[in-house]
């Protein structure tokens, strides 16, 4: 099949954005969690690429701009945080502690469950940065000896799951704090969770954006230390 269309960046970007908009419209019409627009658009793109027999490599190379924009989009959350800066006053210690605990638990749980189930070091390294935003997670995975491409898939899956289940769990537990909600979604579900947090409220969105950055830094620093400790046990 002629793949000349996919040699065009405009076509690849239009296909990606158009697929997402269709998936978003479907989600708004049905309100079914299983039809989350991010998840649906991924499956739709897979079907299109398979039907047209287009190698993923060709598609990815010509839609790299979307991947590149992941970084700036996370940084842009800083504006939302600046607008809600008053909520940081008097809460710095509790915020740092919460994210630190979340990072440690996220890493240690993966290592422990992985070792109990007999997973090899490569798979564990791939899963460790599951709660960190994709660009940072892929970098951490590569440095730790994991598989960055698989890490990206896992990160997306974790984000979708957390954004759907997180608000429900917090409602059941009776968590009312705007700060707690934002930190929980950002620390566990990164960008996708932050999108859900923004829908809940401006404060939640701002703190969720902060949690993304803090989780990235803390996870990058803690993974080598935790791996070293487990290697000595």
C-alpha positions in Angstrom: 0.0 0.0 0.0 1.1 3.5 -0.7 2.1 5.2 2.5 2.8 8.6 1.0 0.0 10.2 3.0 1.8 9.2 6.2 4.9 10.9 5.0 3.0 14.2 5.6 3.2 15.6 9.1 -0.1 17.5 8.5 -2.0 14.3 7.6 -0.6 12.4 10.6 -1.4 15.2 13.0 -4.9 15.7 11.5 -5.6 12.0 11.8 -4.5 12.0 15.5 -6.4 15.1 16.5 -9.5 14.1 14.4 -9.5 10.6 16.0 -9.4 12.1 19.5 -12.2 14.6 18.8 -14.4 11.7 17.6 -13.5 9.7 20.7 -14.2 12.7 22.9 -17.7 13.3 21.3 -18.5 9.6 21.8 -17.5 9.8 25.5 -19.6 12.9 26.1 -22.6 11.2 24.4 -22.3 7.9 26.3 -20.5 8.9 29.6 -19.2 5.4 29.8 -15.8 5.1 31.7 -14.7 2.3 29.4 -15.0 4.8 26.5 -12.5 7.3 27.9 -11.5 9.4 24.9 -7.8 8.7 25.3 -8.3 4.9 25.5 -10.8 4.9 22.6 -8.6 7.1 20.3 -5.7 4.7 20.9 -7.7 1.7 19.7 -9.1 3.7 16.8 -5.7 4.7 15.6 -4.4 1.1 16.0 -7.3 -0.1 13.8 -6.7 2.5 11.1 -2.9 1.8 11.0 -3.5 -1.9 10.7 -6.1 -1.5 8.0 -3.9 0.7 6.0 -0.9 -1.4 6.8 1.1 1.6 7.9 4.1 0.8 10.2 3.9 2.5 13.5 7.4 3.9 13.0 6.2 5.9 10.0 3.2 7.2 11.9 5.2 8.2 15.0 7.9 10.0 13.0 5.3 12.2 11.3 3.3 12.9 14.5 6.3 13.6 16.7 5.0 17.1 17.4 2.3 15.7 19.7 4.9 13.7 21.6 7.1 16.8 21.8 4.3 18.9 23.2 3.9 16.6 26.2 6.8 18.4 27.9 5.6 22.0 27.3 2.0 21.0 28.3 3.2 19.9 31.7 5.2 23.1 32.1 2.1 25.2 31.1 0.4 23.9 34.2 2.8 26.2 36.2 0.5 29.1 35.2 -2.5 27.4 36.8 -0.4 26.8 39.9 0.8 30.4 40.0 -2.8 31.5 39.9 -3.6 29.4 43.0 -0.4 30.1 44.8 -2.2 31.2 48.0 -3.0 27.5 48.7 0.6 26.7 49.0 1.2 29.0 52.0 1.4 27.0 55.1 1.0 23.7 53.3 4.5 23.2 51.8 5.6 20.6 54.3 2.4 18.6 54.0 2.5 18.7 50.2 6.1 17.6 50.0 5.5 14.8 52.5 2.4 13.6 50.7 4.1 13.4 47.4 7.2 11.8 48.9 5.2 9.1 50.5 3.2 8.5 47.3 6.4 8.2 45.3 8.0 5.8 47.8 4.9 3.6 47.9 4.5 3.7 44.2 8.0 2.4 43.6 8.3 -0.1 46.5 4.9 -1.6 45.7 6.0 -2.3 42.1 9.3 -3.9 43.3 7.7 -6.0 46.0 4.8 -7.3 43.8 7.2 -7.8 40.9 9.6 -9.9 42.9 6.8 -11.9 44.6 5.4 -12.7 41.1 8.8 -13.6 39.7 9.1 -10.7 37.3 12.6 -10.0 36.0 14.6 -6.8 36.6 13.8 -5.4 33.1 10.0 -5.6 33.7 10.3 -4.1 37.2 12.4 -1.3 35.8 9.8 -0.7 33.2 7.0 -0.5 35.7 8.7 1.5 38.4 7.9 5.0 36.9 4.3 4.1 36.2 2.9 7.1 38.1 5.2 9.7 36.5 4.3 11.7 33.4 5.3 10.0 30.1 8.4 12.0 29.0 10.0 11.7 32.5 8.9 8.1 32.9 10.4 7.0 29.6 13.7 8.7 30.5 13.7 7.0 34.0 12.9 3.6 32.5 15.7 3.9 29.9 18.3 4.8 32.6 17.1 2.0 34.8 17.3 -0.7 32.1 13.6 -0.9 31.4 11.7 -0.7 28.1 10.7 2.9 27.5 8.0 2.2 24.8 6.3 -0.3 27.2 6.6 2.2 30.0 4.7 4.7 27.9 1.9 2.3 27.4 1.7 1.5 31.1 1.8 5.2 32.1 -1.2 5.9 29.8 -3.1 2.9 31.2 -2.4 4.0 34.8 -3.4 7.5 34.1 -6.7 6.5 32.5 -7.5 4.1 35.4 -6.6 6.6 38.1 -8.6 9.4 36.5 -11.7 7.2 36.4 -11.4 5.4 39.7 -9.6 8.2 41.7 -12.6 10.6 42.1 -14.9 7.7 43.0 -12.5 6.4 45.7 -12.1 9.9 47.2 -15.8 10.4 47.3 -16.4 7.0 49.0 -13.6 7.9 51.6 -15.2 11.3 52.2 -12.1 13.3 51.2 -13.2 16.9 50.8 -9.9 18.8 50.8 -9.2 20.5 47.4 -5.5 20.1 48.0 -5.7 16.4 48.9 -7.8 15.7 45.8 -5.4 17.5 43.5 -2.3 15.9 45.0 -3.8 12.4 44.9 -4.8 12.6 41.2 -1.5 14.3 40.1 0.7 11.9 42.1 -1.0 8.8 41.0 -2.3 9.5 37.5 0.0 12.4 36.2 -1.3 14.2 33.1 -4.6 12.3 32.6 -5.3 12.6 36.3 -4.6 16.3 36.2 -7.1 16.7 33.3 -9.7 15.1 35.6 -8.6 17.3 38.5 -9.1 20.4 36.4 -12.7 19.3 35.7 -13.2 19.1 39.5 -11.9 22.5 40.2 -9.1 25.1 39.6 -7.4 24.4 43.0 -7.4 20.6 42.3 -6.0 21.2 38.8 -3.2 23.5 40.1 -2.1 21.1 42.9 -2.3 18.2 40.6 0.0 20.0 38.2 2.4 20.6 41.1 2.3 16.9 42.0 3.3 15.9 38.5 6.5 17.9 38.7 7.3 16.8 42.3 6.6 13.1 41.5 8.9 13.3 38.5 11.8 14.7 40.5 11.3 12.5 43.5 10.8 9.3 41.5 13.9 9.9 39.4 15.9 10.4 42.6 14.4 7.6 44.6 14.4 4.7 42.1 18.2 4.2 42.1 18.3 4.4 45.9 15.4 1.9 46.4 16.8 -0.5 43.8 20.2 -0.4 45.6 18.5 -1.2 48.9 16.5 -4.1 47.5 19.6 -5.5 45.8 21.3 -5.8 49.2 18.3 -7.6 50.8 
